Amino acid sequence: MTLVERVEQALETMRPYLQTDGGDVRIEEITPDNIVRLRLLGACASCEMSIMTFKAGLEQAIKKAVPEISAVEAINIFKPDIL
């Protein structure tokens, strides 16, 4: 199984939770130094809780299933405006 397939398999374990709330996630790229870059889709792209979903859910699932991944980044994570 390829690295992309293994990461995709890890994401599949989280997709039902994301899709329940109208969201999803897509792999944008895996760099040569094994950094996974994800794009949050649908409701996940604008959700105030997306950073928690990303860190506690997606990042942990990928790193647990594919230990050779050095980092996981979301390229469009929600960042609330700070007044």
N, C-alpha and C positions, 0 to 999 in steps of 0.2 A: 504494500500500500504506500502511495506517495505521501509526502509531507502535507500537501494541500488536502488530500483525501482524509488524512488523519485529523487535521484541523477542522475540516468540514464535519467530520463525524462528531467531534467534540461540540461544535456549534449546534448540531442536531439535537443534542441533549437539552439545550437551553431554548431552542426555537419555540416549543409549545408555550412557554411562559411569556416570551416576547409577543407572540402572535395573539395570545389571549387579550393583550392590551393594545392590539392594533399595530404592533411593531415587528421588526425583523432585523437581520444583520447580514452583511455580505462581506466576503473577503475581498479587499481591494488589491493586496499584494502580500507576498512573503519575500522579504529582501534576502540577498545572499548571506547576510549575517543572522538569518532566522528571526527577524522581527516581523510579526504579523500586523498588518494594518487593516483595520475593519471600518466599514461604513455602517452606521446605525440608520435604519430605514423606518419609514412611517412614523408612528407616534414616538418611537424611541429617539428619533432625531431631535425632537423638541421637548422631550420630557425633562422635568427638573430632577428626576431621580436617575437619569441616564448614567451619571458618573458612578453611582452605587451599583446599578445593574451591570455596568461594564466591569468595575473592579471586583466586586464580590461574585459575579456570575460568569461572565464571558472570559475574563482574563484567567480566573482560577480554573475553569473547566478546560481551557486550552493548555495551560501549563501543566495540569495534572495528567492529561491524556497524551501530551506531546512534550516531554521534558526537555527536548533539545531546542525548543523555542526560547529565545533569550529575552524577548519582550513582546508585549501586545499593546498596540496603540489604537485609539479610535480617532479617525481623522476629522470627525464632525461632532464631537461630543458637546452636549449642551453646557454652556457656561452662563450662569445667571448674571444679569447686570448688577453691579455693585454700585450703590448710590453713594 
